């Protein structure tokens, strides 16, 4: 389980160090930085899949995603005595992401290239300056297990001595995608697989043209796809190899007296719903956006293959407020098997989740354009140290 999430210089997140528990609710006013936390976490997940640089490019490149304010605020700026203004930069330009967990911690530092634009056509690509994996909750020299500094990668052997990997690491590749030999760096493989198991669900399509509403080829689907197009197969997989009783309870909890079934049309699966008072079941194309979205969340949360971390971004979208308590119970159930992080501004959902054991709220606010955790001071924050360049 992750115990700390650390983000620095990503959009409004000048530096946010957040404690994490089994069930985490990220909330706050519009524009407070909730979506930035979600996107930063997705960006962090892309390091283990070889897509962090491409993900930054899709966001407009490193300059577009960097914190746009001053490097630090003076007391006069914070008190309003002076306007916010640029000051001399002491630190190099960087975007830093990391986490600490029960077993391992990880941090990555991305910055600007130092090569001349005339020597490459990729001069705008950010480069990975530093990557580290350590044991325990805090980065310390004695706890360091894997250390990448520029192109140089070194690991600790069984005797605790550092061994340099002869092959240099490309500036645009994470060390976790470059090396896969468990004999060389078993901790790196463990962290990589942990990150790769994370799942993110954000704004399923439920419009009339959405593939969710149409029959789809059915195969065993223990993990609902990002777009939810394999909903029928995912629900049938839960019924056959997952918790079928929990599936039926989740439907009845939200729609009393209703049930769902998956019909097989020559290998194509389609979701149908039986509702109290109707003479025939409704097909996926006939269901409301809210009902279909709830079914998608059921399939994601009752997965027979729980991830290490499950992240939901505004799951309340299109749901009737009366469905939110049932959704909260589903999320709480999922948090028994996976660490869960929910980004939400729905007061009813937040209140229901906050009543669950193991839940904690991370309330965000902005001060001079920078996101901070409301009501938290330095003593409330978990210990964290960034690796230096």
Number of C-alpha atoms within 10 A of each C-alpha: 17 19 17 22 22 24 24 21 21 23 23 26 26 22 18 21 21 20 20 24 18 21 24 22 24 23 24 21 13 11 14 22 23 26 17 18 24 20 17 21 20 17 18 23 22 19 22 24 16 17 18 21 22 16 18 18 17 9 12 11 16 24 19 13 18 20 22 16 17 15 17 15 15 15 10 11 14 13 10 11 10 11 11 17 12 11 11 8 10 8 7 9 17 22 25 25 26 24 25 27 18 12 15 23 25 27 22 23 22 21 19 18 16 9 10 8 11 8 8 9 8 11 15 14 18 24 22 28 21 24 25 24 24 24 20 15 21 21 23 13 9 9 15 20 24 23 20 22 17 16 16 17 22 19 23 17 14 7 6 11 11 15 13 14 14 9 11 14 20 14 18 18 19 24 27 19 16 14 16 14 10 11 9 16 18 15 20 26 19 15 17 20 15 16 19 17 15 19 21 17 20 15 16 19 17 24 12 14 10 14 18 25 24 19 24 20 15 20 15 14 20 21 24 26 17 14 17 25 22 26 32 32 28 30 29 26 23 24 18 12 12 18 14 16 10 16 23 14 16 21 20 16 17 17 16 12 12 17 18 20 16 20 17 16 12 8 12 16 22 25 27 20 19 16 17 13 8 8 8 11 17 15 19 22 21 14 16 15 21 16 21 23 23 25 21 25 23 23 27 29 26 26 22 19 17 21 20 19 21 23 22 22 21 19 23 24 18 16 17 12 14 12 18 23 18 21 24 21 17 22 25 25 15 21 25 14 17 22 22 27 25 24 24 21 20 16 12 16 23 20 15 16 26 18 12 16 12 14 18 19 22 20 17 22 20 17 11 13 18 20 22 23 21 13 10 13 9 8 7 12 14 17 15 17 11 18 18 9 10
